Amino acid sequence: MRLGIVADSHCNIAGLRRAVELMGPVDEILCAGDSIYEFRYSAETLRFIRETGMRMVLGNHEQIFISAAGQDARARSNIDSDTLDYLRSLPTVLETKLNGKRLLMAHGSPWDPIREYVYPHSTRMPQFSQLGVDIVVMGHTHCAMVKWVGRTLLINPGSCGESRNPFDRDELTCAVVDTQSDEAQILTFKDQTPRD
């Protein structure tokens, strides 16, 4: 099974569309959260995620938007009730089986799905091998990562919407994984969004 993975599009519909295009044919696409940006909402981004059938988890930006803190932003953005219900229904953790592989997806980490940042040098690394899953997908850091911890494959697709690469502010990323061969690849492309 060929799986596409995106995260942290932050209302950048052009980046999200380019990521999906760059993946080529995939059997399924996962989104590790943060499709919106704090109090900025994008109907087009969420519509695309839903139309393509992506399975998505709640990110910290969706959580802020649907919380009491986001009340004014929801009123200003003219969000329809169906989309708001969709955001409220998103799980913080997705556990599933794909092609016989046990997969866990969270925006932050399996232990703190919304807020924790997991970088390649994290002290949490040894704990991933104890989760009893084959693949862990995370976002939040905007830092692409493919790393094996024991027999567990960790994948962070980076960000398809907002680069945090200090050496290339236009570099966006996504990931593709083959669940049969356990090969994962980070795909890199340039952000074409005009800057303010």
PyMOL CGO cylinders between C-alpha atoms (Angstrom):
from pymol import cmd
from pymol.cgo import CYLINDER

trace = [
    CYLINDER, 0.00, 0.00, 0.00, 1.31, 3.44, -0.94, 0.3, 1, 1, 1, 1, 1, 1,
    CYLINDER, 1.31, 3.44, -0.94, 0.44, 6.04, 1.66, 0.3, 1, 1, 1, 1, 1, 1,
    CYLINDER, 0.44, 6.04, 1.66, 0.73, 9.82, 1.32, 0.3, 1, 1, 1, 1, 1, 1,
    CYLINDER, 0.73, 9.82, 1.32, 1.26, 11.94, 4.43, 0.3, 1, 1, 1, 1, 1, 1,
    CYLINDER, 1.26, 11.94, 4.43, 0.88, 15.70, 4.94, 0.3, 1, 1, 1, 1, 1, 1,
    CYLINDER, 0.88, 15.70, 4.94, 0.86, 17.98, 7.98, 0.3, 1, 1, 1, 1, 1, 1,
    CYLINDER, 0.86, 17.98, 7.98, 0.83, 21.62, 8.93, 0.3, 1, 1, 1, 1, 1, 1,
    CYLINDER, 0.83, 21.62, 8.93, -0.65, 23.10, 5.76, 0.3, 1, 1, 1, 1, 1, 1,
    CYLINDER, -0.65, 23.10, 5.76, -1.77, 26.16, 7.79, 0.3, 1, 1, 1, 1, 1, 1,
    CYLINDER, -1.77, 26.16, 7.79, -4.29, 27.41, 5.18, 0.3, 1, 1, 1, 1, 1, 1,
    CYLINDER, -4.29, 27.41, 5.18, -1.77, 27.12, 2.33, 0.3, 1, 1, 1, 1, 1, 1,
    CYLINDER, -1.77, 27.12, 2.33, -4.07, 25.45, -0.21, 0.3, 1, 1, 1, 1, 1, 1,
    CYLINDER, -4.07, 25.45, -0.21, -1.51, 25.76, -3.01, 0.3, 1, 1, 1, 1, 1, 1,
    CYLINDER, -1.51, 25.76, -3.01, 1.10, 23.92, -0.93, 0.3, 1, 1, 1, 1, 1, 1,
    CYLINDER, 1.10, 23.92, -0.93, -1.39, 21.22, 0.06, 0.3, 1, 1, 1, 1, 1, 1,
    CYLINDER, -1.39, 21.22, 0.06, -2.49, 20.69, -3.55, 0.3, 1, 1, 1, 1, 1, 1,
    CYLINDER, -2.49, 20.69, -3.55, 1.14, 20.56, -4.73, 0.3, 1, 1, 1, 1, 1, 1,
    CYLINDER, 1.14, 20.56, -4.73, 2.00, 17.98, -2.06, 0.3, 1, 1, 1, 1, 1, 1,
    CYLINDER, 2.00, 17.98, -2.06, -0.84, 15.71, -3.16, 0.3, 1, 1, 1, 1, 1, 1,
    CYLINDER, -0.84, 15.71, -3.16, 0.14, 16.15, -6.81, 0.3, 1, 1, 1, 1, 1, 1,
    CYLINDER, 0.14, 16.15, -6.81, 3.80, 15.39, -6.05, 0.3, 1, 1, 1, 1, 1, 1,
    CYLINDER, 3.80, 15.39, -6.05, 2.92, 12.15, -4.24, 0.3, 1, 1, 1, 1, 1, 1,
    CYLINDER, 2.92, 12.15, -4.24, 1.54, 10.64, -7.41, 0.3, 1, 1, 1, 1, 1, 1,
    CYLINDER, 1.54, 10.64, -7.41, -0.88, 7.74, -7.13, 0.3, 1, 1, 1, 1, 1, 1,
    CYLINDER, -0.88, 7.74, -7.13, -1.45, 6.76, -3.50, 0.3, 1, 1, 1, 1, 1, 1,
    CYLINDER, -1.45, 6.76, -3.50, -3.99, 4.48, -1.87, 0.3, 1, 1, 1, 1, 1, 1,
    CYLINDER, -3.99, 4.48, -1.87, -4.70, 6.82, 1.02, 0.3, 1, 1, 1, 1, 1, 1,
    CYLINDER, -4.70, 6.82, 1.02, -3.60, 10.20, 2.39, 0.3, 1, 1, 1, 1, 1, 1,
    CYLINDER, -3.60, 10.20, 2.39, -3.18, 10.99, 6.07, 0.3, 1, 1, 1, 1, 1, 1,
    CYLINDER, -3.18, 10.99, 6.07, -3.10, 14.53, 7.49, 0.3, 1, 1, 1, 1, 1, 1,
    CYLINDER, -3.10, 14.53, 7.49, -1.34, 14.99, 10.84, 0.3, 1, 1, 1, 1, 1, 1,
    CYLINDER, -1.34, 14.99, 10.84, -3.23, 18.17, 11.73, 0.3, 1, 1, 1, 1, 1, 1,
    CYLINDER, -3.23, 18.17, 11.73, -2.89, 21.95, 11.60, 0.3, 1, 1, 1, 1, 1, 1,
    CYLINDER, -2.89, 21.95, 11.60, -4.78, 22.54, 8.38, 0.3, 1, 1, 1, 1, 1, 1,
    CYLINDER, -4.78, 22.54, 8.38, -5.69, 26.00, 9.68, 0.3, 1, 1, 1, 1, 1, 1,
    CYLINDER, -5.69, 26.00, 9.68, -3.60, 28.73, 11.28, 0.3, 1, 1, 1, 1, 1, 1,
    CYLINDER, -3.60, 28.73, 11.28, -4.60, 29.87, 14.76, 0.3, 1, 1, 1, 1, 1, 1,
    CYLINDER, -4.60, 29.87, 14.76, -7.58, 32.14, 14.20, 0.3, 1, 1, 1, 1, 1, 1,
    CYLINDER, -7.58, 32.14, 14.20, -7.36, 32.05, 10.41, 0.3, 1, 1, 1, 1, 1, 1,
    CYLINDER, -7.36, 32.05, 10.41, -9.69, 29.54, 8.80, 0.3, 1, 1, 1, 1, 1, 1,
    CYLINDER, -9.69, 29.54, 8.80, -9.63, 28.30, 5.23, 0.3, 1, 1, 1, 1, 1, 1,
    CYLINDER, -9.63, 28.30, 5.23, -12.82, 26.78, 3.85, 0.3, 1, 1, 1, 1, 1, 1,
    CYLINDER, -12.82, 26.78, 3.85, -10.94, 25.83, 0.69, 0.3, 1, 1, 1, 1, 1, 1,
    CYLINDER, -10.94, 25.83, 0.69, -8.24, 23.90, 2.57, 0.3, 1, 1, 1, 1, 1, 1,
    CYLINDER, -8.24, 23.90, 2.57, -10.72, 21.93, 4.67, 0.3, 1, 1, 1, 1, 1, 1,
    CYLINDER, -10.72, 21.93, 4.67, -12.94, 21.29, 1.65, 0.3, 1, 1, 1, 1, 1, 1,
    CYLINDER, -12.94, 21.29, 1.65, -9.95, 19.84, -0.23, 0.3, 1, 1, 1, 1, 1, 1,
    CYLINDER, -9.95, 19.84, -0.23, -9.00, 17.63, 2.73, 0.3, 1, 1, 1, 1, 1, 1,
    CYLINDER, -9.00, 17.63, 2.73, -12.54, 16.29, 2.95, 0.3, 1, 1, 1, 1, 1, 1,
    CYLINDER, -12.54, 16.29, 2.95, -13.03, 15.88, -0.81, 0.3, 1, 1, 1, 1, 1, 1,
    CYLINDER, -13.03, 15.88, -0.81, -9.82, 13.87, -1.16, 0.3, 1, 1, 1, 1, 1, 1,
    CYLINDER, -9.82, 13.87, -1.16, -10.88, 11.64, 1.74, 0.3, 1, 1, 1, 1, 1, 1,
    CYLINDER, -10.88, 11.64, 1.74, -7.83, 12.36, 3.89, 0.3, 1, 1, 1, 1, 1, 1,
    CYLINDER, -7.83, 12.36, 3.89, -7.96, 10.95, 7.39, 0.3, 1, 1, 1, 1, 1, 1,
    CYLINDER, -7.96, 10.95, 7.39, -6.95, 13.73, 9.75, 0.3, 1, 1, 1, 1, 1, 1,
    CYLINDER, -6.95, 13.73, 9.75, -6.18, 14.23, 13.43, 0.3, 1, 1, 1, 1, 1, 1,
    CYLINDER, -6.18, 14.23, 13.43, -6.73, 17.37, 15.48, 0.3, 1, 1, 1, 1, 1, 1,
    CYLINDER, -6.73, 17.37, 15.48, -3.78, 19.73, 15.64, 0.3, 1, 1, 1, 1, 1, 1,
    CYLINDER, -3.78, 19.73, 15.64, -3.16, 22.50, 18.15, 0.3, 1, 1, 1, 1, 1, 1,
    CYLINDER, -3.16, 22.50, 18.15, -4.41, 25.12, 15.66, 0.3, 1, 1, 1, 1, 1, 1,
    CYLINDER, -4.41, 25.12, 15.66, -7.73, 23.31, 15.10, 0.3, 1, 1, 1, 1, 1, 1,
    CYLINDER, -7.73, 23.31, 15.10, -8.03, 22.90, 18.87, 0.3, 1, 1, 1, 1, 1, 1,
    CYLINDER, -8.03, 22.90, 18.87, -7.57, 26.66, 19.41, 0.3, 1, 1, 1, 1, 1, 1,
    CYLINDER, -7.57, 26.66, 19.41, -10.06, 27.47, 16.65, 0.3, 1, 1, 1, 1, 1, 1,
    CYLINDER, -10.06, 27.47, 16.65, -12.85, 25.25, 18.05, 0.3, 1, 1, 1, 1, 1, 1,
    CYLINDER, -12.85, 25.25, 18.05, -12.21, 26.25, 21.69, 0.3, 1, 1, 1, 1, 1, 1,
    CYLINDER, -12.21, 26.25, 21.69, -13.75, 29.20, 23.52, 0.3, 1, 1, 1, 1, 1, 1,
    CYLINDER, -13.75, 29.20, 23.52, -10.68, 31.23, 22.52, 0.3, 1, 1, 1, 1, 1, 1,
    CYLINDER, -10.68, 31.23, 22.52, -11.67, 30.85, 18.86, 0.3, 1, 1, 1, 1, 1, 1,
    CYLINDER, -11.67, 30.85, 18.86, -15.25, 32.11, 19.24, 0.3, 1, 1, 1, 1, 1, 1,
    CYLINDER, -15.25, 32.11, 19.24, -14.61, 35.49, 17.59, 0.3, 1, 1, 1, 1, 1, 1,
    CYLINDER, -14.61, 35.49, 17.59, -12.59, 33.91, 14.79, 0.3, 1, 1, 1, 1, 1, 1,
    CYLINDER, -12.59, 33.91, 14.79, -15.38, 31.43, 14.06, 0.3, 1, 1, 1, 1, 1, 1,
    CYLINDER, -15.38, 31.43, 14.06, -17.89, 34.28, 13.84, 0.3, 1, 1, 1, 1, 1, 1,
    CYLINDER, -17.89, 34.28, 13.84, -15.64, 36.30, 11.49, 0.3, 1, 1, 1, 1, 1, 1,
    CYLINDER, -15.64, 36.30, 11.49, -14.80, 33.40, 9.19, 0.3, 1, 1, 1, 1, 1, 1,
    CYLINDER, -14.80, 33.40, 9.19, -18.37, 32.44, 8.29, 0.3, 1, 1, 1, 1, 1, 1,
    CYLINDER, -18.37, 32.44, 8.29, -17.64, 28.78, 8.93, 0.3, 1, 1, 1, 1, 1, 1,
    CYLINDER, -17.64, 28.78, 8.93, -20.59, 26.55, 8.11, 0.3, 1, 1, 1, 1, 1, 1,
    CYLINDER, -20.59, 26.55, 8.11, -21.95, 24.23, 10.80, 0.3, 1, 1, 1, 1, 1, 1,
    CYLINDER, -21.95, 24.23, 10.80, -21.03, 21.07, 8.86, 0.3, 1, 1, 1, 1, 1, 1,
    CYLINDER, -21.03, 21.07, 8.86, -17.36, 22.07, 8.70, 0.3, 1, 1, 1, 1, 1, 1,
    CYLINDER, -17.36, 22.07, 8.70, -17.35, 23.10, 12.35, 0.3, 1, 1, 1, 1, 1, 1,
    CYLINDER, -17.35, 23.10, 12.35, -18.86, 19.72, 13.28, 0.3, 1, 1, 1, 1, 1, 1,
    CYLINDER, -18.86, 19.72, 13.28, -16.16, 18.04, 11.19, 0.3, 1, 1, 1, 1, 1, 1,
    CYLINDER, -16.16, 18.04, 11.19, -13.39, 19.89, 13.08, 0.3, 1, 1, 1, 1, 1, 1,
    CYLINDER, -13.39, 19.89, 13.08, -14.99, 19.03, 16.42, 0.3, 1, 1, 1, 1, 1, 1,
    CYLINDER, -14.99, 19.03, 16.42, -15.17, 15.35, 15.42, 0.3, 1, 1, 1, 1, 1, 1,
    CYLINDER, -15.17, 15.35, 15.42, -11.46, 14.99, 14.66, 0.3, 1, 1, 1, 1, 1, 1,
    CYLINDER, -11.46, 14.99, 14.66, -9.66, 12.54, 16.94, 0.3, 1, 1, 1, 1, 1, 1,
    CYLINDER, -9.66, 12.54, 16.94, -6.48, 13.57, 18.74, 0.3, 1, 1, 1, 1, 1, 1,
    CYLINDER, -6.48, 13.57, 18.74, -5.01, 10.13, 18.02, 0.3, 1, 1, 1, 1, 1, 1,
    CYLINDER, -5.01, 10.13, 18.02, -5.77, 7.80, 15.13, 0.3, 1, 1, 1, 1, 1, 1,
    CYLINDER, -5.77, 7.80, 15.13, -4.92, 4.13, 15.50, 0.3, 1, 1, 1, 1, 1, 1,
    CYLINDER, -4.92, 4.13, 15.50, -5.57, 1.92, 12.49, 0.3, 1, 1, 1, 1, 1, 1,
    CYLINDER, -5.57, 1.92, 12.49, -4.30, -1.02, 10.49, 0.3, 1, 1, 1, 1, 1, 1,
    CYLINDER, -4.30, -1.02, 10.49, -3.16, -0.46, 6.92, 0.3, 1, 1, 1, 1, 1, 1,
    CYLINDER, -3.16, -0.46, 6.92, -2.03, -3.40, 4.83, 0.3, 1, 1, 1, 1, 1, 1,
    CYLINDER, -2.03, -3.40, 4.83, -1.46, -5.38, 8.03, 0.3, 1, 1, 1, 1, 1, 1,
    CYLINDER, -1.46, -5.38, 8.03, 0.66, -2.61, 9.62, 0.3, 1, 1, 1, 1, 1, 1,
    CYLINDER, 0.66, -2.61, 9.62, -0.41, -1.02, 12.89, 0.3, 1, 1, 1, 1, 1, 1,
    CYLINDER, -0.41, -1.02, 12.89, -0.27, 2.74, 12.52, 0.3, 1, 1, 1, 1, 1, 1,
    CYLINDER, -0.27, 2.74, 12.52, -0.65, 5.49, 15.11, 0.3, 1, 1, 1, 1, 1, 1,
    CYLINDER, -0.65, 5.49, 15.11, -1.01, 9.13, 14.11, 0.3, 1, 1, 1, 1, 1, 1,
    CYLINDER, -1.01, 9.13, 14.11, -0.99, 12.20, 16.38, 0.3, 1, 1, 1, 1, 1, 1,
    CYLINDER, -0.99, 12.20, 16.38, -0.19, 15.81, 15.69, 0.3, 1, 1, 1, 1, 1, 1,
    CYLINDER, -0.19, 15.81, 15.69, 2.27, 16.14, 18.58, 0.3, 1, 1, 1, 1, 1, 1,
    CYLINDER, 2.27, 16.14, 18.58, 3.22, 12.80, 20.12, 0.3, 1, 1, 1, 1, 1, 1,
    CYLINDER, 3.22, 12.80, 20.12, 1.45, 9.63, 21.26, 0.3, 1, 1, 1, 1, 1, 1,
    CYLINDER, 1.45, 9.63, 21.26, 1.84, 10.85, 24.88, 0.3, 1, 1, 1, 1, 1, 1,
    CYLINDER, 1.84, 10.85, 24.88, 0.73, 14.45, 24.34, 0.3, 1, 1, 1, 1, 1, 1,
    CYLINDER, 0.73, 14.45, 24.34, -1.11, 14.43, 21.00, 0.3, 1, 1, 1, 1, 1, 1,
    CYLINDER, -1.11, 14.43, 21.00, -1.62, 18.18, 20.74, 0.3, 1, 1, 1, 1, 1, 1,
    CYLINDER, -1.62, 18.18, 20.74, 1.32, 19.98, 22.31, 0.3, 1, 1, 1, 1, 1, 1,
    CYLINDER, 1.32, 19.98, 22.31, 4.51, 17.88, 22.46, 0.3, 1, 1, 1, 1, 1, 1,
    CYLINDER, 4.51, 17.88, 22.46, 7.23, 18.45, 19.88, 0.3, 1, 1, 1, 1, 1, 1,
    CYLINDER, 7.23, 18.45, 19.88, 9.23, 15.37, 18.83, 0.3, 1, 1, 1, 1, 1, 1,
    CYLINDER, 9.23, 15.37, 18.83, 12.51, 16.09, 17.05, 0.3, 1, 1, 1, 1, 1, 1,
    CYLINDER, 12.51, 16.09, 17.05, 15.05, 13.48, 15.84, 0.3, 1, 1, 1, 1, 1, 1,
    CYLINDER, 15.05, 13.48, 15.84, 17.17, 14.05, 18.97, 0.3, 1, 1, 1, 1, 1, 1,
    CYLINDER, 17.17, 14.05, 18.97, 14.23, 13.76, 21.43, 0.3, 1, 1, 1, 1, 1, 1,
    CYLINDER, 14.23, 13.76, 21.43, 14.79, 11.88, 24.67, 0.3, 1, 1, 1, 1, 1, 1,
    CYLINDER, 14.79, 11.88, 24.67, 11.47, 10.14, 23.93, 0.3, 1, 1, 1, 1, 1, 1,
    CYLINDER, 11.47, 10.14, 23.93, 12.98, 8.14, 21.05, 0.3, 1, 1, 1, 1, 1, 1,
    CYLINDER, 12.98, 8.14, 21.05, 13.51, 4.85, 22.94, 0.3, 1, 1, 1, 1, 1, 1,
    CYLINDER, 13.51, 4.85, 22.94, 9.85, 4.90, 24.06, 0.3, 1, 1, 1, 1, 1, 1,
    CYLINDER, 9.85, 4.90, 24.06, 8.55, 4.66, 20.49, 0.3, 1, 1, 1, 1, 1, 1,
    CYLINDER, 8.55, 4.66, 20.49, 9.68, 1.04, 20.23, 0.3, 1, 1, 1, 1, 1, 1,
    CYLINDER, 9.68, 1.04, 20.23, 7.44, 0.19, 23.19, 0.3, 1, 1, 1, 1, 1, 1,
    CYLINDER, 7.44, 0.19, 23.19, 4.19, 1.43, 21.63, 0.3, 1, 1, 1, 1, 1, 1,
    CYLINDER, 4.19, 1.43, 21.63, 3.33, -1.86, 19.92, 0.3, 1, 1, 1, 1, 1, 1,
    CYLINDER, 3.33, -1.86, 19.92, 2.81, -0.24, 16.51, 0.3, 1, 1, 1, 1, 1, 1,
    CYLINDER, 2.81, -0.24, 16.51, 4.69, -0.50, 13.23, 0.3, 1, 1, 1, 1, 1, 1,
    CYLINDER, 4.69, -0.50, 13.23, 4.39, 3.12, 12.06, 0.3, 1, 1, 1, 1, 1, 1,
    CYLINDER, 4.39, 3.12, 12.06, 4.03, 6.39, 13.99, 0.3, 1, 1, 1, 1, 1, 1,
    CYLINDER, 4.03, 6.39, 13.99, 3.03, 9.53, 12.08, 0.3, 1, 1, 1, 1, 1, 1,
    CYLINDER, 3.03, 9.53, 12.08, 3.43, 12.96, 13.70, 0.3, 1, 1, 1, 1, 1, 1,
    CYLINDER, 3.43, 12.96, 13.70, 3.49, 16.60, 12.64, 0.3, 1, 1, 1, 1, 1, 1,
    CYLINDER, 3.49, 16.60, 12.64, 3.74, 19.82, 14.67, 0.3, 1, 1, 1, 1, 1, 1,
    CYLINDER, 3.74, 19.82, 14.67, 7.49, 20.48, 14.32, 0.3, 1, 1, 1, 1, 1, 1,
    CYLINDER, 7.49, 20.48, 14.32, 7.48, 21.36, 10.59, 0.3, 1, 1, 1, 1, 1, 1,
    CYLINDER, 7.48, 21.36, 10.59, 10.69, 19.30, 10.58, 0.3, 1, 1, 1, 1, 1, 1,
    CYLINDER, 10.69, 19.30, 10.58, 10.62, 16.33, 8.19, 0.3, 1, 1, 1, 1, 1, 1,
    CYLINDER, 10.62, 16.33, 8.19, 11.86, 13.08, 9.69, 0.3, 1, 1, 1, 1, 1, 1,
    CYLINDER, 11.86, 13.08, 9.69, 12.05, 9.42, 8.75, 0.3, 1, 1, 1, 1, 1, 1,
    CYLINDER, 12.05, 9.42, 8.75, 13.61, 7.38, 11.52, 0.3, 1, 1, 1, 1, 1, 1,
    CYLINDER, 13.61, 7.38, 11.52, 13.60, 3.80, 12.70, 0.3, 1, 1, 1, 1, 1, 1,
    CYLINDER, 13.60, 3.80, 12.70, 13.42, 3.17, 16.45, 0.3, 1, 1, 1, 1, 1, 1,
    CYLINDER, 13.42, 3.17, 16.45, 13.73, -0.57, 16.88, 0.3, 1, 1, 1, 1, 1, 1,
    CYLINDER, 13.73, -0.57, 16.88, 11.06, -2.01, 14.61, 0.3, 1, 1, 1, 1, 1, 1,
    CYLINDER, 11.06, -2.01, 14.61, 8.94, 1.16, 14.63, 0.3, 1, 1, 1, 1, 1, 1,
    CYLINDER, 8.94, 1.16, 14.63, 9.08, 3.57, 11.70, 0.3, 1, 1, 1, 1, 1, 1,
    CYLINDER, 9.08, 3.57, 11.70, 8.62, 7.23, 12.69, 0.3, 1, 1, 1, 1, 1, 1,
    CYLINDER, 8.62, 7.23, 12.69, 7.48, 9.63, 10.00, 0.3, 1, 1, 1, 1, 1, 1,
    CYLINDER, 7.48, 9.63, 10.00, 7.01, 13.37, 10.24, 0.3, 1, 1, 1, 1, 1, 1,
    CYLINDER, 7.01, 13.37, 10.24, 6.20, 14.75, 6.79, 0.3, 1, 1, 1, 1, 1, 1,
    CYLINDER, 6.20, 14.75, 6.79, 7.32, 18.23, 7.80, 0.3, 1, 1, 1, 1, 1, 1,
    CYLINDER, 7.32, 18.23, 7.80, 5.05, 21.00, 6.53, 0.3, 1, 1, 1, 1, 1, 1,
    CYLINDER, 5.05, 21.00, 6.53, 3.32, 21.41, 3.19, 0.3, 1, 1, 1, 1, 1, 1,
    CYLINDER, 3.32, 21.41, 3.19, 2.27, 24.93, 4.13, 0.3, 1, 1, 1, 1, 1, 1,
    CYLINDER, 2.27, 24.93, 4.13, 4.80, 26.84, 6.21, 0.3, 1, 1, 1, 1, 1, 1,
    CYLINDER, 4.80, 26.84, 6.21, 8.54, 26.23, 6.10, 0.3, 1, 1, 1, 1, 1, 1,
    CYLINDER, 8.54, 26.23, 6.10, 10.60, 26.50, 9.24, 0.3, 1, 1, 1, 1, 1, 1,
    CYLINDER, 10.60, 26.50, 9.24, 13.83, 25.63, 7.48, 0.3, 1, 1, 1, 1, 1, 1,
    CYLINDER, 13.83, 25.63, 7.48, 16.22, 28.46, 8.45, 0.3, 1, 1, 1, 1, 1, 1,
    CYLINDER, 16.22, 28.46, 8.45, 18.28, 27.85, 5.31, 0.3, 1, 1, 1, 1, 1, 1,
    CYLINDER, 18.28, 27.85, 5.31, 15.38, 27.77, 2.83, 0.3, 1, 1, 1, 1, 1, 1,
    CYLINDER, 15.38, 27.77, 2.83, 12.17, 29.56, 3.85, 0.3, 1, 1, 1, 1, 1, 1,
    CYLINDER, 12.17, 29.56, 3.85, 10.44, 28.33, 0.68, 0.3, 1, 1, 1, 1, 1, 1,
    CYLINDER, 10.44, 28.33, 0.68, 11.06, 24.60, 1.23, 0.3, 1, 1, 1, 1, 1, 1,
    CYLINDER, 11.06, 24.60, 1.23, 7.88, 22.61, 1.85, 0.3, 1, 1, 1, 1, 1, 1,
    CYLINDER, 7.88, 22.61, 1.85, 7.67, 18.87, 2.37, 0.3, 1, 1, 1, 1, 1, 1,
    CYLINDER, 7.67, 18.87, 2.37, 5.38, 15.86, 2.48, 0.3, 1, 1, 1, 1, 1, 1,
    CYLINDER, 5.38, 15.86, 2.48, 5.99, 12.12, 2.72, 0.3, 1, 1, 1, 1, 1, 1,
    CYLINDER, 5.99, 12.12, 2.72, 5.17, 8.88, 0.97, 0.3, 1, 1, 1, 1, 1, 1,
    CYLINDER, 5.17, 8.88, 0.97, 5.51, 5.45, 2.56, 0.3, 1, 1, 1, 1, 1, 1,
    CYLINDER, 5.51, 5.45, 2.56, 5.17, 1.99, 1.06, 0.3, 1, 1, 1, 1, 1, 1,
    CYLINDER, 5.17, 1.99, 1.06, 3.69, -0.18, 3.82, 0.3, 1, 1, 1, 1, 1, 1,
    CYLINDER, 3.69, -0.18, 3.82, 4.78, -3.37, 2.09, 0.3, 1, 1, 1, 1, 1, 1,
    CYLINDER, 4.78, -3.37, 2.09, 8.48, -2.53, 1.72, 0.3, 1, 1, 1, 1, 1, 1,
    CYLINDER, 8.48, -2.53, 1.72, 8.61, -0.15, 4.73, 0.3, 1, 1, 1, 1, 1, 1,
    CYLINDER, 8.61, -0.15, 4.73, 10.31, 2.47, 2.57, 0.3, 1, 1, 1, 1, 1, 1,
    CYLINDER, 10.31, 2.47, 2.57, 9.50, 6.08, 3.39, 0.3, 1, 1, 1, 1, 1, 1,
    CYLINDER, 9.50, 6.08, 3.39, 10.53, 9.13, 1.42, 0.3, 1, 1, 1, 1, 1, 1,
    CYLINDER, 10.53, 9.13, 1.42, 10.37, 12.85, 2.12, 0.3, 1, 1, 1, 1, 1, 1,
    CYLINDER, 10.37, 12.85, 2.12, 9.34, 14.86, -0.95, 0.3, 1, 1, 1, 1, 1, 1,
    CYLINDER, 9.34, 14.86, -0.95, 10.54, 18.47, -1.14, 0.3, 1, 1, 1, 1, 1, 1,
    CYLINDER, 10.54, 18.47, -1.14, 9.07, 21.32, -3.18, 0.3, 1, 1, 1, 1, 1, 1,
    CYLINDER, 9.07, 21.32, -3.18, 9.06, 25.11, -3.25, 0.3, 1, 1, 1, 1, 1, 1,
    CYLINDER, 9.06, 25.11, -3.25, 6.36, 27.28, -1.72, 0.3, 1, 1, 1, 1, 1, 1,
    CYLINDER, 6.36, 27.28, -1.72, 4.80, 29.40, -4.47, 0.3, 1, 1, 1, 1, 1, 1,
    CYLINDER, 4.80, 29.40, -4.47, 2.68, 31.48, -2.09, 0.3, 1, 1, 1, 1, 1, 1,
    CYLINDER, 2.68, 31.48, -2.09, 3.40, 35.23, -2.35, 0.3, 1, 1, 1, 1, 1, 1,
    CYLINDER, 3.40, 35.23, -2.35, 4.82, 36.71, 0.86, 0.3, 1, 1, 1, 1, 1, 1,
    CYLINDER, 4.82, 36.71, 0.86, 3.38, 39.84, 2.48, 0.3, 1, 1, 1, 1, 1, 1,
]
cmd.load_cgo(trace, "trace")
